[in-house]
């Protein structure tokens, strides 16, 4: 998302990242976020409540344990979901072009 920030910003789209992990966990999430200084906010879903509410919680599998499948949710200005892309594993994501197409199709934000 960082590499396409300017394109998203020009279209009026705002990015919020929600990480289904502990902020002070063994993975060093807080240090990672501080080191990279992202342009968008990163929230931590430590209890996995948000991941469960959006249907991306991944309890157990070959590639993950108690995290979330990567997902992109495009919401309009009244918080209605306009587009969803949920990855089947931790390595597949929608392309920036696909997200930009969804933004264009959804209209004004």
Phi and psi restraints in degrees (range 20) as a CNS / XPLOR table:
assign (resid 1 and name C) (resid 2 and name N)
       (resid 2 and name CA) (resid 2 and name C) 1.0 -60.2 20.0 2
assign (resid 2 and name N) (resid 2 and name CA)
       (resid 2 and name C) (resid 3 and name N) 1.0 -42.0 20.0 2
assign (resid 2 and name C) (resid 3 and name N)
       (resid 3 and name CA) (resid 3 and name C) 1.0 -68.4 20.0 2
assign (resid 3 and name N) (resid 3 and name CA)
       (resid 3 and name C) (resid 4 and name N) 1.0 -23.1 20.0 2
assign (resid 3 and name C) (resid 4 and name N)
       (resid 4 and name CA) (resid 4 and name C) 1.0 -105.9 20.0 2
assign (resid 4 and name N) (resid 4 and name CA)
       (resid 4 and name C) (resid 5 and name N) 1.0 13.2 20.0 2
assign (resid 4 and name C) (resid 5 and name N)
       (resid 5 and name CA) (resid 5 and name C) 1.0 -51.4 20.0 2
assign (resid 5 and name N) (resid 5 and name CA)
       (resid 5 and name C) (resid 6 and name N) 1.0 -48.6 20.0 2
assign (resid 5 and name C) (resid 6 and name N)
       (resid 6 and name CA) (resid 6 and name C) 1.0 -61.0 20.0 2
assign (resid 6 and name N) (resid 6 and name CA)
       (resid 6 and name C) (resid 7 and name N) 1.0 -40.8 20.0 2
assign (resid 6 and name C) (resid 7 and name N)
       (resid 7 and name CA) (resid 7 and name C) 1.0 -65.3 20.0 2
assign (resid 7 and name N) (resid 7 and name CA)
       (resid 7 and name C) (resid 8 and name N) 1.0 -42.5 20.0 2
assign (resid 7 and name C) (resid 8 and name N)
       (resid 8 and name CA) (resid 8 and name C) 1.0 -64.5 20.0 2
assign (resid 8 and name N) (resid 8 and name CA)
       (resid 8 and name C) (resid 9 and name N) 1.0 -43.8 20.0 2
assign (resid 8 and name C) (resid 9 and name N)
       (resid 9 and name CA) (resid 9 and name C) 1.0 -62.5 20.0 2
assign (resid 9 and name N) (resid 9 and name CA)
       (resid 9 and name C) (resid 10 and name N) 1.0 -41.8 20.0 2
assign (resid 9 and name C) (resid 10 and name N)
       (resid 10 and name CA) (resid 10 and name C) 1.0 -60.7 20.0 2
assign (resid 10 and name N) (resid 10 and name CA)
       (resid 10 and name C) (resid 11 and name N) 1.0 -28.9 20.0 2
assign (resid 10 and name C) (resid 11 and name N)
       (resid 11 and name CA) (resid 11 and name C) 1.0 -90.9 20.0 2
assign (resid 11 and name N) (resid 11 and name CA)
       (resid 11 and name C) (resid 12 and name N) 1.0 2.2 20.0 2
assign (resid 11 and name C) (resid 12 and name N)
       (resid 12 and name CA) (resid 12 and name C) 1.0 81.1 20.0 2
assign (resid 12 and name N) (resid 12 and name CA)
       (resid 12 and name C) (resid 13 and name N) 1.0 9.4 20.0 2
assign (resid 12 and name C) (resid 13 and name N)
       (resid 13 and name CA) (resid 13 and name C) 1.0 -82.8 20.0 2
assign (resid 13 and name N) (resid 13 and name CA)
       (resid 13 and name C) (resid 14 and name N) 1.0 140.5 20.0 2
assign (resid 13 and name C) (resid 14 and name N)
       (resid 14 and name CA) (resid 14 and name C) 1.0 -114.6 20.0 2
assign (resid 14 and name N) (resid 14 and name CA)
       (resid 14 and name C) (resid 15 and name N) 1.0 139.0 20.0 2
assign (resid 14 and name C) (resid 15 and name N)
       (resid 15 and name CA) (resid 15 and name C) 1.0 -107.0 20.0 2
assign (resid 15 and name N) (resid 15 and name CA)
       (resid 15 and name C) (resid 16 and name N) 1.0 134.6 20.0 2
assign (resid 15 and name C) (resid 16 and name N)
       (resid 16 and name CA) (resid 16 and name C) 1.0 -132.4 20.0 2
assign (resid 16 and name N) (resid 16 and name CA)
       (resid 16 and name C) (resid 17 and name N) 1.0 125.2 20.0 2
assign (resid 16 and name C) (resid 17 and name N)
       (resid 17 and name CA) (resid 17 and name C) 1.0 -98.4 20.0 2
assign (resid 17 and name N) (resid 17 and name CA)
       (resid 17 and name C) (resid 18 and name N) 1.0 132.9 20.0 2
assign (resid 17 and name C) (resid 18 and name N)
       (resid 18 and name CA) (resid 18 and name C) 1.0 -119.2 20.0 2
assign (resid 18 and name N) (resid 18 and name CA)
       (resid 18 and name C) (resid 19 and name N) 1.0 116.2 20.0 2
assign (resid 18 and name C) (resid 19 and name N)
       (resid 19 and name CA) (resid 19 and name C) 1.0 -100.1 20.0 2
assign (resid 19 and name N) (resid 19 and name CA)
       (resid 19 and name C) (resid 20 and name N) 1.0 123.8 20.0 2
assign (resid 19 and name C) (resid 20 and name N)
       (resid 20 and name CA) (resid 20 and name C) 1.0 -85.7 20.0 2
assign (resid 20 and name N) (resid 20 and name CA)
       (resid 20 and name C) (resid 21 and name N) 1.0 73.8 20.0 2
assign (resid 20 and name C) (resid 21 and name N)
       (resid 21 and name CA) (resid 21 and name C) 1.0 -161.1 20.0 2
assign (resid 21 and name N) (resid 21 and name CA)
       (resid 21 and name C) (resid 22 and name N) 1.0 168.8 20.0 2
assign (resid 21 and name C) (resid 22 and name N)
       (resid 22 and name CA) (resid 22 and name C) 1.0 -78.3 20.0 2
assign (resid 22 and name N) (resid 22 and name CA)
       (resid 22 and name C) (resid 23 and name N) 1.0 132.8 20.0 2
assign (resid 22 and name C) (resid 23 and name N)
       (resid 23 and name CA) (resid 23 and name C) 1.0 -64.3 20.0 2
assign (resid 23 and name N) (resid 23 and name CA)
       (resid 23 and name C) (resid 24 and name N) 1.0 -34.1 20.0 2
assign (resid 23 and name C) (resid 24 and name N)
       (resid 24 and name CA) (resid 24 and name C) 1.0 -109.4 20.0 2
assign (resid 24 and name N) (resid 24 and name CA)
       (resid 24 and name C) (resid 25 and name N) 1.0 24.1 20.0 2
assign (resid 24 and name C) (resid 25 and name N)
       (resid 25 and name CA) (resid 25 and name C) 1.0 -75.0 20.0 2
assign (resid 25 and name N) (resid 25 and name CA)
       (resid 25 and name C) (resid 26 and name N) 1.0 179.9 20.0 2
assign (resid 25 and name C) (resid 26 and name N)
       (resid 26 and name CA) (resid 26 and name C) 1.0 -63.4 20.0 2
assign (resid 26 and name N) (resid 26 and name CA)
       (resid 26 and name C) (resid 27 and name N) 1.0 -22.5 20.0 2
assign (resid 26 and name C) (resid 27 and name N)
       (resid 27 and name CA) (resid 27 and name C) 1.0 -74.8 20.0 2
assign (resid 27 and name N) (resid 27 and name CA)
       (resid 27 and name C) (resid 28 and name N) 1.0 -8.5 20.0 2
assign (resid 27 and name C) (resid 28 and name N)
       (resid 28 and name CA) (resid 28 and name C) 1.0 70.3 20.0 2
assign (resid 28 and name N) (resid 28 and name CA)
       (resid 28 and name C) (resid 29 and name N) 1.0 36.3 20.0 2
assign (resid 28 and name C) (resid 29 and name N)
       (resid 29 and name CA) (resid 29 and name C) 1.0 -58.9 20.0 2
assign (resid 29 and name N) (resid 29 and name CA)
       (resid 29 and name C) (resid 30 and name N) 1.0 -45.4 20.0 2
assign (resid 29 and name C) (resid 30 and name N)
       (resid 30 and name CA) (resid 30 and name C) 1.0 -61.5 20.0 2
assign (resid 30 and name N) (resid 30 and name CA)
       (resid 30 and name C) (resid 31 and name N) 1.0 -45.2 20.0 2
assign (resid 30 and name C) (resid 31 and name N)
       (resid 31 and name CA) (resid 31 and name C) 1.0 -63.2 20.0 2
assign (resid 31 and name N) (resid 31 and name CA)
       (resid 31 and name C) (resid 32 and name N) 1.0 -40.2 20.0 2
assign (resid 31 and name C) (resid 32 and name N)
       (resid 32 and name CA) (resid 32 and name C) 1.0 -61.1 20.0 2
assign (resid 32 and name N) (resid 32 and name CA)
       (resid 32 and name C) (resid 33 and name N) 1.0 -47.2 20.0 2
assign (resid 32 and name C) (resid 33 and name N)
       (resid 33 and name CA) (resid 33 and name C) 1.0 -64.7 20.0 2
assign (resid 33 and name N) (resid 33 and name CA)
       (resid 33 and name C) (resid 34 and name N) 1.0 -44.0 20.0 2
assign (resid 33 and name C) (resid 34 and name N)
       (resid 34 and name CA) (resid 34 and name C) 1.0 -62.9 20.0 2
assign (resid 34 and name N) (resid 34 and name CA)
       (resid 34 and name C) (resid 35 and name N) 1.0 -38.6 20.0 2
assign (resid 34 and name C) (resid 35 and name N)
       (resid 35 and name CA) (resid 35 and name C) 1.0 -65.4 20.0 2
assign (resid 35 and name N) (resid 35 and name CA)
       (resid 35 and name C) (resid 36 and name N) 1.0 -38.4 20.0 2
assign (resid 35 and name C) (resid 36 and name N)
       (resid 36 and name CA) (resid 36 and name C) 1.0 -88.9 20.0 2
assign (resid 36 and name N) (resid 36 and name CA)
       (resid 36 and name C) (resid 37 and name N) 1.0 -18.7 20.0 2
assign (resid 36 and name C) (resid 37 and name N)
       (resid 37 and name CA) (resid 37 and name C) 1.0 47.6 20.0 2
assign (resid 37 and name N) (resid 37 and name CA)
       (resid 37 and name C) (resid 38 and name N) 1.0 58.5 20.0 2
assign (resid 37 and name C) (resid 38 and name N)
       (resid 38 and name CA) (resid 38 and name C) 1.0 -63.2 20.0 2
assign (resid 38 and name N) (resid 38 and name CA)
       (resid 38 and name C) (resid 39 and name N) 1.0 154.5 20.0 2
assign (resid 38 and name C) (resid 39 and name N)
       (resid 39 and name CA) (resid 39 and name C) 1.0 -79.6 20.0 2
assign (resid 39 and name N) (resid 39 and name CA)
       (resid 39 and name C) (resid 40 and name N) 1.0 -13.7 20.0 2
assign (resid 39 and name C) (resid 40 and name N)
       (resid 40 and name CA) (resid 40 and name C) 1.0 -115.9 20.0 2
assign (resid 40 and name N) (resid 40 and name CA)
       (resid 40 and name C) (resid 41 and name N) 1.0 154.9 20.0 2
assign (resid 40 and name C) (resid 41 and name N)
       (resid 41 and name CA) (resid 41 and name C) 1.0 -71.3 20.0 2
assign (resid 41 and name N) (resid 41 and name CA)
       (resid 41 and name C) (resid 42 and name N) 1.0 146.4 20.0 2
assign (resid 41 and name C) (resid 42 and name N)
       (resid 42 and name CA) (resid 42 and name C) 1.0 -121.9 20.0 2
assign (resid 42 and name N) (resid 42 and name CA)
       (resid 42 and name C) (resid 43 and name N) 1.0 119.1 20.0 2
assign (resid 42 and name C) (resid 43 and name N)
       (resid 43 and name CA) (resid 43 and name C) 1.0 -105.2 20.0 2
assign (resid 43 and name N) (resid 43 and name CA)
       (resid 43 and name C) (resid 44 and name N) 1.0 149.0 20.0 2
assign (resid 43 and name C) (resid 44 and name N)
       (resid 44 and name CA) (resid 44 and name C) 1.0 -110.5 20.0 2
assign (resid 44 and name N) (resid 44 and name CA)
       (resid 44 and name C) (resid 45 and name N) 1.0 121.8 20.0 2
assign (resid 44 and name C) (resid 45 and name N)
       (resid 45 and name CA) (resid 45 and name C) 1.0 -94.5 20.0 2
assign (resid 45 and name N) (resid 45 and name CA)
       (resid 45 and name C) (resid 46 and name N) 1.0 73.4 20.0 2
assign (resid 45 and name C) (resid 46 and name N)
       (resid 46 and name CA) (resid 46 and name C) 1.0 -65.1 20.0 2
assign (resid 46 and name N) (resid 46 and name CA)
       (resid 46 and name C) (resid 47 and name N) 1.0 -29.6 20.0 2
assign (resid 46 and name C) (resid 47 and name N)
       (resid 47 and name CA) (resid 47 and name C) 1.0 -93.2 20.0 2
assign (resid 47 and name N) (resid 47 and name CA)
       (resid 47 and name C) (resid 48 and name N) 1.0 -6.4 20.0 2
assign (resid 47 and name C) (resid 48 and name N)
       (resid 48 and name CA) (resid 48 and name C) 1.0 68.8 20.0 2
assign (resid 48 and name N) (resid 48 and name CA)
       (resid 48 and name C) (resid 49 and name N) 1.0 14.2 20.0 2
assign (resid 48 and name C) (resid 49 and name N)
       (resid 49 and name CA) (resid 49 and name C) 1.0 -63.4 20.0 2
assign (resid 49 and name N) (resid 49 and name CA)
       (resid 49 and name C) (resid 50 and name N) 1.0 -42.2 20.0 2
assign (resid 49 and name C) (resid 50 and name N)
       (resid 50 and name CA) (resid 50 and name C) 1.0 -67.7 20.0 2
assign (resid 50 and name N) (resid 50 and name CA)
       (resid 50 and name C) (resid 51 and name N) 1.0 -43.8 20.0 2
assign (resid 50 and name C) (resid 51 and name N)
       (resid 51 and name CA) (resid 51 and name C) 1.0 -58.6 20.0 2
assign (resid 51 and name N) (resid 51 and name CA)
       (resid 51 and name C) (resid 52 and name N) 1.0 -41.3 20.0 2
assign (resid 51 and name C) (resid 52 and name N)
       (resid 52 and name CA) (resid 52 and name C) 1.0 -67.4 20.0 2
assign (resid 52 and name N) (resid 52 and name CA)
       (resid 52 and name C) (resid 53 and name N) 1.0 -42.0 20.0 2
assign (resid 52 and name C) (resid 53 and name N)
       (resid 53 and name CA) (resid 53 and name C) 1.0 -63.2 20.0 2
assign (resid 53 and name N) (resid 53 and name CA)
       (resid 53 and name C) (resid 54 and name N) 1.0 -34.3 20.0 2
assign (resid 53 and name C) (resid 54 and name N)
       (resid 54 and name CA) (resid 54 and name C) 1.0 -93.4 20.0 2
assign (resid 54 and name N) (resid 54 and name CA)
       (resid 54 and name C) (resid 55 and name N) 1.0 3.7 20.0 2
assign (resid 54 and name C) (resid 55 and name N)
       (resid 55 and name CA) (resid 55 and name C) 1.0 74.0 20.0 2
assign (resid 55 and name N) (resid 55 and name CA)
       (resid 55 and name C) (resid 56 and name N) 1.0 24.3 20.0 2
assign (resid 55 and name C) (resid 56 and name N)
       (resid 56 and name CA) (resid 56 and name C) 1.0 -113.6 20.0 2
assign (resid 56 and name N) (resid 56 and name CA)
       (resid 56 and name C) (resid 57 and name N) 1.0 4.5 20.0 2
assign (resid 56 and name C) (resid 57 and name N)
       (resid 57 and name CA) (resid 57 and name C) 1.0 -62.1 20.0 2
assign (resid 57 and name N) (resid 57 and name CA)
       (resid 57 and name C) (resid 58 and name N) 1.0 134.6 20.0 2
assign (resid 57 and name C) (resid 58 and name N)
       (resid 58 and name CA) (resid 58 and name C) 1.0 -122.5 20.0 2
assign (resid 58 and name N) (resid 58 and name CA)
       (resid 58 and name C) (resid 59 and name N) 1.0 93.5 20.0 2
assign (resid 58 and name C) (resid 59 and name N)
       (resid 59 and name CA) (resid 59 and name C) 1.0 -64.0 20.0 2
assign (resid 59 and name N) (resid 59 and name CA)
       (resid 59 and name C) (resid 60 and name N) 1.0 -51.3 20.0 2
assign (resid 59 and name C) (resid 60 and name N)
       (resid 60 and name CA) (resid 60 and name C) 1.0 -156.8 20.0 2
assign (resid 60 and name N) (resid 60 and name CA)
       (resid 60 and name C) (resid 61 and name N) 1.0 143.4 20.0 2
assign (resid 60 and name C) (resid 61 and name N)
       (resid 61 and name CA) (resid 61 and name C) 1.0 -171.4 20.0 2
assign (resid 61 and name N) (resid 61 and name CA)
       (resid 61 and name C) (resid 62 and name N) 1.0 -177.4 20.0 2
assign (resid 61 and name C) (resid 62 and name N)
       (resid 62 and name CA) (resid 62 and name C) 1.0 -67.8 20.0 2
assign (resid 62 and name N) (resid 62 and name CA)
       (resid 62 and name C) (resid 63 and name N) 1.0 -28.7 20.0 2
assign (resid 62 and name C) (resid 63 and name N)
       (resid 63 and name CA) (resid 63 and name C) 1.0 -111.4 20.0 2
assign (resid 63 and name N) (resid 63 and name CA)
       (resid 63 and name C) (resid 64 and name N) 1.0 1.3 20.0 2
assign (resid 63 and name C) (resid 64 and name N)
       (resid 64 and name CA) (resid 64 and name C) 1.0 -163.9 20.0 2
assign (resid 64 and name N) (resid 64 and name CA)
       (resid 64 and name C) (resid 65 and name N) 1.0 161.4 20.0 2
assign (resid 64 and name C) (resid 65 and name N)
       (resid 65 and name CA) (resid 65 and name C) 1.0 -142.9 20.0 2
assign (resid 65 and name N) (resid 65 and name CA)
       (resid 65 and name C) (resid 66 and name N) 1.0 121.3 20.0 2
assign (resid 65 and name C) (resid 66 and name N)
       (resid 66 and name CA) (resid 66 and name C) 1.0 54.3 20.0 2
assign (resid 66 and name N) (resid 66 and name CA)
       (resid 66 and name C) (resid 67 and name N) 1.0 44.8 20.0 2
assign (resid 66 and name C) (resid 67 and name N)
       (resid 67 and name CA) (resid 67 and name C) 1.0 -130.1 20.0 2
assign (resid 67 and name N) (resid 67 and name CA)
       (resid 67 and name C) (resid 68 and name N) 1.0 -156.3 20.0 2
assign (resid 67 and name C) (resid 68 and name N)
       (resid 68 and name CA) (resid 68 and name C) 1.0 -125.4 20.0 2
assign (resid 68 and name N) (resid 68 and name CA)
       (resid 68 and name C) (resid 69 and name N) 1.0 147.8 20.0 2
assign (resid 68 and name C) (resid 69 and name N)
       (resid 69 and name CA) (resid 69 and name C) 1.0 -66.8 20.0 2
assign (resid 69 and name N) (resid 69 and name CA)
       (resid 69 and name C) (resid 70 and name N) 1.0 139.8 20.0 2
assign (resid 69 and name C) (resid 70 and name N)
       (resid 70 and name CA) (resid 70 and name C) 1.0 -59.9 20.0 2
assign (resid 70 and name N) (resid 70 and name CA)
       (resid 70 and name C) (resid 71 and name N) 1.0 134.2 20.0 2
assign (resid 70 and name C) (resid 71 and name N)
       (resid 71 and name CA) (resid 71 and name C) 1.0 -142.0 20.0 2
assign (resid 71 and name N) (resid 71 and name CA)
       (resid 71 and name C) (resid 72 and name N) 1.0 148.9 20.0 2
assign (resid 71 and name C) (resid 72 and name N)
       (resid 72 and name CA) (resid 72 and name C) 1.0 -120.9 20.0 2
assign (resid 72 and name N) (resid 72 and name CA)
       (resid 72 and name C) (resid 73 and name N) 1.0 125.5 20.0 2
assign (resid 72 and name C) (resid 73 and name N)
       (resid 73 and name CA) (resid 73 and name C) 1.0 -121.0 20.0 2
assign (resid 73 and name N) (resid 73 and name CA)
       (resid 73 and name C) (resid 74 and name N) 1.0 120.7 20.0 2
assign (resid 73 and name C) (resid 74 and name N)
       (resid 74 and name CA) (resid 74 and name C) 1.0 -100.9 20.0 2
assign (resid 74 and name N) (resid 74 and name CA)
       (resid 74 and name C) (resid 75 and name N) 1.0 117.1 20.0 2
assign (resid 74 and name C) (resid 75 and name N)
       (resid 75 and name CA) (resid 75 and name C) 1.0 -113.3 20.0 2
assign (resid 75 and name N) (resid 75 and name CA)
       (resid 75 and name C) (resid 76 and name N) 1.0 148.4 20.0 2
assign (resid 75 and name C) (resid 76 and name N)
       (resid 76 and name CA) (resid 76 and name C) 1.0 -87.3 20.0 2
assign (resid 76 and name N) (resid 76 and name CA)
       (resid 76 and name C) (resid 77 and name N) 1.0 -172.9 20.0 2
assign (resid 76 and name C) (resid 77 and name N)
       (resid 77 and name CA) (resid 77 and name C) 1.0 -70.0 20.0 2
assign (resid 77 and name N) (resid 77 and name CA)
       (resid 77 and name C) (resid 78 and name N) 1.0 -10.8 20.0 2
assign (resid 77 and name C) (resid 78 and name N)
       (resid 78 and name CA) (resid 78 and name C) 1.0 -110.5 20.0 2
assign (resid 78 and name N) (resid 78 and name CA)
       (resid 78 and name C) (resid 79 and name N) 1.0 20.6 20.0 2
assign (resid 78 and name C) (resid 79 and name N)
       (resid 79 and name CA) (resid 79 and name C) 1.0 68.1 20.0 2
assign (resid 79 and name N) (resid 79 and name CA)
       (resid 79 and name C) (resid 80 and name N) 1.0 25.9 20.0 2
assign (resid 79 and name C) (resid 80 and name N)
       (resid 80 and name CA) (resid 80 and name C) 1.0 -91.3 20.0 2
assign (resid 80 and name N) (resid 80 and name CA)
       (resid 80 and name C) (resid 81 and name N) 1.0 130.4 20.0 2
assign (resid 80 and name C) (resid 81 and name N)
       (resid 81 and name CA) (resid 81 and name C) 1.0 -68.8 20.0 2
assign (resid 81 and name N) (resid 81 and name CA)
       (resid 81 and name C) (resid 82 and name N) 1.0 125.4 20.0 2
assign (resid 81 and name C) (resid 82 and name N)
       (resid 82 and name CA) (resid 82 and name C) 1.0 -103.1 20.0 2
assign (resid 82 and name N) (resid 82 and name CA)
       (resid 82 and name C) (resid 83 and name N) 1.0 -25.8 20.0 2
assign (resid 82 and name C) (resid 83 and name N)
       (resid 83 and name CA) (resid 83 and name C) 1.0 -159.7 20.0 2
assign (resid 83 and name N) (resid 83 and name CA)
       (resid 83 and name C) (resid 84 and name N) 1.0 143.1 20.0 2
assign (resid 83 and name C) (resid 84 and name N)
       (resid 84 and name CA) (resid 84 and name C) 1.0 -135.6 20.0 2
assign (resid 84 and name N) (resid 84 and name CA)
       (resid 84 and name C) (resid 85 and name N) 1.0 137.7 20.0 2
assign (resid 84 and name C) (resid 85 and name N)
       (resid 85 and name CA) (resid 85 and name C) 1.0 -136.4 20.0 2
assign (resid 85 and name N) (resid 85 and name CA)
       (resid 85 and name C) (resid 86 and name N) 1.0 114.2 20.0 2
assign (resid 85 and name C) (resid 86 and name N)
       (resid 86 and name CA) (resid 86 and name C) 1.0 -115.0 20.0 2
assign (resid 86 and name N) (resid 86 and name CA)
       (resid 86 and name C) (resid 87 and name N) 1.0 126.6 20.0 2
assign (resid 86 and name C) (resid 87 and name N)
       (resid 87 and name CA) (resid 87 and name C) 1.0 -79.6 20.0 2
assign (resid 87 and name N) (resid 87 and name CA)
       (resid 87 and name C) (resid 88 and name N) 1.0 144.6 20.0 2
assign (resid 87 and name C) (resid 88 and name N)
       (resid 88 and name CA) (resid 88 and name C) 1.0 -75.9 20.0 2
assign (resid 88 and name N) (resid 88 and name CA)
       (resid 88 and name C) (resid 89 and name N) 1.0 -13.2 20.0 2
assign (resid 88 and name C) (resid 89 and name N)
       (resid 89 and name CA) (resid 89 and name C) 1.0 -154.3 20.0 2
assign (resid 89 and name N) (resid 89 and name CA)
       (resid 89 and name C) (resid 90 and name N) 1.0 -175.0 20.0 2
assign (resid 89 and name C) (resid 90 and name N)
       (resid 90 and name CA) (resid 90 and name C) 1.0 -82.0 20.0 2
assign (resid 90 and name N) (resid 90 and name CA)
       (resid 90 and name C) (resid 91 and name N) 1.0 -1.6 20.0 2
assign (resid 90 and name C) (resid 91 and name N)
       (resid 91 and name CA) (resid 91 and name C) 1.0 -115.6 20.0 2
assign (resid 91 and name N) (resid 91 and name CA)
       (resid 91 and name C) (resid 92 and name N) 1.0 -9.0 20.0 2
assign (resid 91 and name C) (resid 92 and name N)
       (resid 92 and name CA) (resid 92 and name C) 1.0 -106.1 20.0 2
assign (resid 92 and name N) (resid 92 and name CA)
       (resid 92 and name C) (resid 93 and name N) 1.0 133.0 20.0 2
assign (resid 92 and name C) (resid 93 and name N)
       (resid 93 and name CA) (resid 93 and name C) 1.0 -138.7 20.0 2
assign (resid 93 and name N) (resid 93 and name CA)
       (resid 93 and name C) (resid 94 and name N) 1.0 155.5 20.0 2
assign (resid 93 and name C) (resid 94 and name N)
       (resid 94 and name CA) (resid 94 and name C) 1.0 -67.1 20.0 2
assign (resid 94 and name N) (resid 94 and name CA)
       (resid 94 and name C) (resid 95 and name N) 1.0 148.9 20.0 2
assign (resid 94 and name C) (resid 95 and name N)
       (resid 95 and name CA) (resid 95 and name C) 1.0 -76.1 20.0 2
assign (resid 95 and name N) (resid 95 and name CA)
       (resid 95 and name C) (resid 96 and name N) 1.0 162.2 20.0 2
assign (resid 95 and name C) (resid 96 and name N)
       (resid 96 and name CA) (resid 96 and name C) 1.0 -61.2 20.0 2
assign (resid 96 and name N) (resid 96 and name CA)
       (resid 96 and name C) (resid 97 and name N) 1.0 -36.8 20.0 2
assign (resid 96 and name C) (resid 97 and name N)
       (resid 97 and name CA) (resid 97 and name C) 1.0 -61.5 20.0 2
assign (resid 97 and name N) (resid 97 and name CA)
       (resid 97 and name C) (resid 98 and name N) 1.0 -41.4 20.0 2
assign (resid 97 and name C) (resid 98 and name N)
       (resid 98 and name CA) (resid 98 and name C) 1.0 -63.8 20.0 2
assign (resid 98 and name N) (resid 98 and name CA)
       (resid 98 and name C) (resid 99 and name N) 1.0 -40.5 20.0 2
assign (resid 98 and name C) (resid 99 and name N)
       (resid 99 and name CA) (resid 99 and name C) 1.0 -67.0 20.0 2
assign (resid 99 and name N) (resid 99 and name CA)
       (resid 99 and name C) (resid 100 and name N) 1.0 -43.2 20.0 2
assign (resid 99 and name C) (resid 100 and name N)
       (resid 100 and name CA) (resid 100 and name C) 1.0 -63.6 20.0 2
assign (resid 100 and name N) (resid 100 and name CA)
       (resid 100 and name C) (resid 101 and name N) 1.0 -37.2 20.0 2
assign (resid 100 and name C) (resid 101 and name N)
       (resid 101 and name CA) (resid 101 and name C) 1.0 -61.6 20.0 2
assign (resid 101 and name N) (resid 101 and name CA)
       (resid 101 and name C) (resid 102 and name N) 1.0 -42.2 20.0 2
assign (resid 101 and name C) (resid 102 and name N)
       (resid 102 and name CA) (resid 102 and name C) 1.0 -64.9 20.0 2
assign (resid 102 and name N) (resid 102 and name CA)
       (resid 102 and name C) (resid 103 and name N) 1.0 -39.1 20.0 2
assign (resid 102 and name C) (resid 103 and name N)
       (resid 103 and name CA) (resid 103 and name C) 1.0 -63.2 20.0 2
assign (resid 103 and name N) (resid 103 and name CA)
       (resid 103 and name C) (resid 104 and name N) 1.0 -45.7 20.0 2
assign (resid 103 and name C) (resid 104 and name N)
       (resid 104 and name CA) (resid 104 and name C) 1.0 -62.8 20.0 2
assign (resid 104 and name N) (resid 104 and name CA)
       (resid 104 and name C) (resid 105 and name N) 1.0 -41.1 20.0 2
assign (resid 104 and name C) (resid 105 and name N)
       (resid 105 and name CA) (resid 105 and name C) 1.0 -69.3 20.0 2
assign (resid 105 and name N) (resid 105 and name CA)
       (resid 105 and name C) (resid 106 and name N) 1.0 -31.4 20.0 2
assign (resid 105 and name C) (resid 106 and name N)
       (resid 106 and name CA) (resid 106 and name C) 1.0 -76.2 20.0 2
assign (resid 106 and name N) (resid 106 and name CA)
       (resid 106 and name C) (resid 107 and name N) 1.0 -22.5 20.0 2
assign (resid 106 and name C) (resid 107 and name N)
       (resid 107 and name CA) (resid 107 and name C) 1.0 91.8 20.0 2
assign (resid 107 and name N) (resid 107 and name CA)
       (resid 107 and name C) (resid 108 and name N) 1.0 -153.7 20.0 2
assign (resid 107 and name C) (resid 108 and name N)
       (resid 108 and name CA) (resid 108 and name C) 1.0 -68.8 20.0 2
assign (resid 108 and name N) (resid 108 and name CA)
       (resid 108 and name C) (resid 109 and name N) 1.0 143.9 20.0 2
